[in-house]
Amino acid sequence: MDEQGTNLPEHSTELRKLDHNGFFTNTFQMKRLAKGFLRIVLPGKLRERLDLDGLTIEPPHLTDSVFKNRYADKIYRVPIRGTEHYVDFFVILEHKSFNDLWAIFQLWIYVTLVCQREYQGAEEAGGGYVPADYRLPPVIAIILHHGESRFTGKTELSELFLELPEIEKYLPKLQAVLFDLSAISDDDVPEDPEVPELKLVLMALKIVFRKDANTTITAILEGLESASADPLLQDTVRMVWYYFATSARHMEHDYNVLYDTVKNIVEVEPMSTMLERAATNAKAEMVLAALRRKFKQVPQEIEDTVLAMSDSIALKSLLEHAIDSNTLEEFATALK
């Protein structure tokens, strides 16, 4: 039993690990969900220029000029249709479960570091010379907020600066997209028919603080039972279960009801197994991101082999090979 005397399934000690940020990190690491989310958030004309099917998830680690480590929540790289290979489109997605008044300042730092990293890559590729026609990659910043009240922080960077006469047009500008789940009704939460897990994830984030969290999420899960054979949906349902068991404030004695509904869709694995798999997948994506950045195109055989790996230690070694290898053939040899 837990501290309130509630009968939880086995492995309840691991349930404490999946907090708001952990749930966001694991779910938005899934490429299908990420593509579905961007389809509903990005402006239509911009979306038409992007090849979302080519989306890759970049390593979150960024280093500034004084070698201070920074970690963005999610960085997506998306090819731009009709452009040369040297420039891609970037999305920096920042998750907030509280009203962070300095979120836009944080995003400004990340945008700057992404542009700096890409510029340095162009400089290295040009032997220390950046062509006059080189352009920095377009970057869009998105704040995904859920909480007990609406987000009230600034979404335009220039609004953080001290006001002085006739200075506005000289201040740096960055307008973030605000996707505030706390400001929309349940009926207005968007969905994508190609991504059945998207609305489930968004609703889970939206209602996790509410007293009706259990009944609402149970009803949503019951509506998804017809799609229960989908492996990605199964993984998402598992994470929703662990997330609510960990972080929903008003579940009280309703765990068993939700658990029974979840079990109708998928067997619930131990959280340690789920997190280990998610961490392994993330490491595999980091290896592939490093290869794409260095060699642009990665053969499907190599991609499939890397994604099929389950040994975290081997993947860590492969990431070093991906960075150090001079050719894909050299990396392929290390992969064997």
Secondary structure, DSSP 8 states (H G I E B T S, - for coil): --TT-----S-GGGGGG--HHHHHHHHTTSHHHHHHHHHHHS-HHHHHTB-GGG-EEE-SEEE-TT--EEE-SEEEEEEBTTS-TT-EEEEEEEEESS--TTHHHHHHHHHHHHHHHHHHHHHHHTTS---TT-----EEEEEEE-SSS---S-SBGGGGS---TT-GGGS---B-EEEEGGGS-GGGS--BTTBHHHHHHHHHHHHTTSTTHHHHHHHHHHHTGGGTT-HHHHHHHHHHHHHHHHH-TT-TT-HHHHHHHHHHH-----HHHHHHHHHHHHHHHHHHHHHHHHHS---HHHHHHHHT---HHHHHHHHHHHHH-SSHHHHHHHH-
